[in-house]
Amino acid sequence: MTGLLLAAAIVLLSGCAGSTPPQTSTAPEPAAVSPQILHRLVLTSPQGQGSLELRREGETYRGYGGIVVTDNVVGQWRFAYTKTSLEGAGPAPGEWIDGLHALSVIVTNTSSRDVQIDWEHSQFIDPTGQTHRIVHRGVQLNQLPSPMLPSVLAAGATLNEFIFSAGGVRFSAPGRGATTGNAPPFSLWNAPAFFERLTPGAEFSVVLAIRTGDTAVPRTFRFAAVAPPPA
């Protein structure tokens, strides 16, 4: 009898041991990468309300915020960051950016007269003081050297544009495949990164040749990149 009880206990214990789930090791989850704020862009002249922020989030650059300024001759201006179809080498060695950022410009003509922006005589002035032609939304890149037609903004209308320096914009340059070695080169429109390379302390200007009727009222917007606030 004692032998039967001992055998039953052994069977019961072996059954419990077999039902214990095996221990497995779980791989630790990768740590989240915090976005890196490259700079904040402010309008120093004329003074605007708000700021723009450019962040690097992993392998992507994203713009946030907006700047608003009121002009008693033309109307209200709003600036932001927007992506373009241009590509180019980024700030880091070997980095290639799909969709370089440009400066979005939205202007509402609150005057009682038409406003004309003469793009041909407008300029983009980089931090070194060099002047460049302006690439804007209405420009076909394959006609970049040709004279640019003006934009006419009727009274009460809003114009949605963007501005990018024409310096260095080119075609048939090696693309991502050529820089990474994963694919043969392909043709595309690219340019040196501008806004992605701005560092705190850098300044640039946009000079717009504007007319209301027969009167020239040029507008100069001066921007400065400043360091983000401490975390």
C-alpha positions in Angstrom: 0.0 0.0 0.0 2.8 2.4 0.9 4.5 1.6 -2.4 1.3 2.5 -4.3 1.0 5.8 -2.5 4.6 6.7 -3.2 4.3 5.8 -6.9 1.1 8.0 -7.2 2.9 11.0 -5.6 5.8 10.6 -8.0 3.4 10.6 -11.0 1.6 13.7 -9.6 4.8 15.7 -9.0 6.1 14.8 -12.5 2.8 16.0 -14.0 3.1 19.4 -12.2 6.7 19.8 -13.4 5.7 19.1 -17.0 3.0 21.8 -16.9 5.4 24.6 -16.0 5.8 26.9 -19.0 9.4 27.3 -20.3 11.2 30.5 -19.4 11.8 32.7 -22.4 14.0 35.8 -22.7 12.5 39.0 -24.2 14.7 41.4 -26.1 14.7 44.9 -24.7 12.7 47.4 -26.7 14.8 50.0 -28.6 14.9 53.3 -26.8 12.9 56.1 -28.4 15.0 58.7 -30.2 14.1 62.2 -29.0 13.7 64.8 -31.7 16.6 67.2 -32.1 15.7 70.8 -32.4 18.2 72.3 -34.9 17.1 75.9 -34.5 14.3 78.4 -34.1 13.8 81.0 -36.8 12.5 84.4 -35.9 11.7 87.5 -38.0 13.9 90.4 -36.8 12.9 93.1 -39.3 10.1 93.8 -39.3 9.4 92.1 -36.1 7.0 89.3 -36.4 4.9 87.3 -33.9 5.8 83.6 -33.4 8.7 81.5 -34.6 9.6 78.5 -36.8 11.2 75.4 -35.5 13.1 72.8 -37.5 13.6 69.4 -35.9 15.4 66.3 -36.9 13.3 63.3 -36.0 15.3 60.2 -36.7 16.1 60.4 -40.5 13.4 63.0 -41.2 13.4 66.8 -40.9 10.1 68.5 -39.9 9.1 72.1 -39.5 6.8 73.5 -36.9 5.2 76.9 -36.0 4.6 80.1 -37.9 5.5 83.7 -38.0 2.9 86.4 -38.7 3.5 90.1 -39.5 1.1 92.9 -40.6 2.1 95.3 -43.3 0.1 98.5 -43.4 0.7 98.8 -47.2 0.3 95.3 -48.5 -1.5 93.3 -45.8 -0.7 90.3 -43.7 2.2 88.0 -44.2 2.6 84.5 -42.7 5.8 82.4 -42.9 6.2 78.7 -42.2 8.4 75.8 -43.3 7.3 73.6 -46.2 8.8 70.7 -48.0 9.7 70.9 -51.7 10.5 68.3 -54.4 14.1 69.3 -54.2 16.6 66.8 -52.7 20.2 67.2 -51.6 23.0 66.3 -49.3 22.2 66.9 -45.6 24.3 68.3 -42.8 25.7 64.9 -41.8 28.4 63.2 -43.9 26.8 60.9 -46.5 23.2 62.0 -45.6 20.7 62.5 -48.4 17.5 64.5 -47.7 14.3 63.7 -49.6 12.4 66.9 -49.8 14.4 70.0 -48.8 12.5 72.6 -46.8 11.6 76.0 -48.2 10.1 79.1 -46.6 6.4 79.1 -47.1 5.0 82.6 -47.7 1.2 83.3 -47.5 0.3 87.0 -48.1 -3.2 88.4 -48.0 -3.7 91.7 -49.8 -5.8 93.8 -47.4 -5.3 97.0 -49.4 -7.8 98.4 -52.0 -5.3 98.0 -54.9 -3.7 95.2 -56.8 -0.2 94.2 -55.5 2.5 92.9 -57.9 5.5 90.8 -56.8 8.3 91.2 -59.3 10.2 87.9 -58.9 12.8 88.8 -61.5 14.1 91.6 -59.3 13.6 89.9 -55.9 16.5 88.4 -54.1 17.5 85.8 -51.6 20.5 86.9 -49.5 22.3 84.1 -47.7 24.2 84.4 -44.4 27.5 85.2 -46.2 25.8 88.2 -47.9 25.7 86.6 -51.3 22.6 87.3 -53.4 20.7 84.7 -55.3 17.7 84.4 -57.6 14.6 83.1 -55.9 12.9 79.8 -56.7 9.2 80.1 -56.0 6.1 77.9 -56.6 5.4 79.3 -60.0 8.9 78.6 -61.4 9.5 75.6 -63.7 12.9 74.4 -62.7 13.9 73.6 -66.3 13.2 77.3 -67.0 15.1 78.7 -64.0 17.5 80.9 -66.0 14.6 82.4 -67.9 13.0 85.7 -66.9 10.4 85.1 -64.2 6.9 86.5 -64.6 5.4 88.6 -61.8 2.6 87.5 -59.5 -0.4 89.8 -59.3 -2.4 89.7 -56.1 -5.9 91.3 -56.4 -7.3 93.4 -53.6 -8.6 91.0 -50.9 -6.9 87.9 -52.4 -4.4 85.6 -50.8 -1.3 84.2 -52.5 0.3 80.9 -51.3 3.9 80.8 -52.3 7.3 79.4 -51.1 10.8 80.7 -51.4 14.1 78.9 -51.9 17.5 80.1 -53.0 18.2 79.3 -56.6 22.0 79.1 -55.9 23.2 75.6 -56.6 19.9 74.2 -58.0 20.8 71.7 -60.7 19.6 68.7 -62.7 21.1 65.3 -63.5 23.1 65.1 -60.3 23.7 61.8 -58.6 20.9 60.9 -56.3 20.5 58.7 -53.3 21.6 55.5 -55.1 25.0 57.1 -56.0 25.6 58.3 -52.5 24.7 55.0 -50.8 26.1 52.7 -53.4 22.9 50.6 -53.4 21.8 51.6 -56.9 23.0 53.4 -60.0 22.7 57.2 -60.2 19.4 58.6 -61.4 18.4 62.1 -62.5 16.6 64.5 -60.2 16.5 68.2 -59.2 18.6 68.8 -56.2 20.3 71.7 -54.4 22.5 72.3 -51.3 20.4 72.0 -48.2 19.8 75.5 -46.8 17.4 75.7 -44.0 18.5 72.3 -42.6 22.0 73.6 -42.3 21.2 76.8 -40.5 22.8 77.1 -37.1 22.1 79.5 -34.3 23.5 82.9 -35.1 23.0 82.6 -38.9 20.9 85.4 -40.6 19.5 85.7 -44.1 17.1 88.1 -45.9 14.4 87.9 -48.5 14.0 91.0 -50.6 10.7 91.2 -52.6 10.3 93.8 -55.3 6.6 94.9 -54.8 4.5 97.5 -56.6 1.1 98.9 -55.8 0.0 100.6 -59.0 2.9 102.7 -60.2 4.5 102.9 -56.8 7.4 100.7 -55.8 7.1 99.4 -52.2 9.9 96.9 -51.8 9.8 94.7 -48.7 12.9 93.2 -47.0 12.3 90.4 -44.4 15.3 89.6 -42.2 15.4 86.3 -40.4 17.7 85.0 -37.7 18.2 81.4 -36.5 18.4 81.3 -32.7 19.2 78.5 -30.3 16.2 76.6 -28.9 15.4 77.1 -25.2 17.1 74.6 -22.7 15.2 71.3 -22.3 
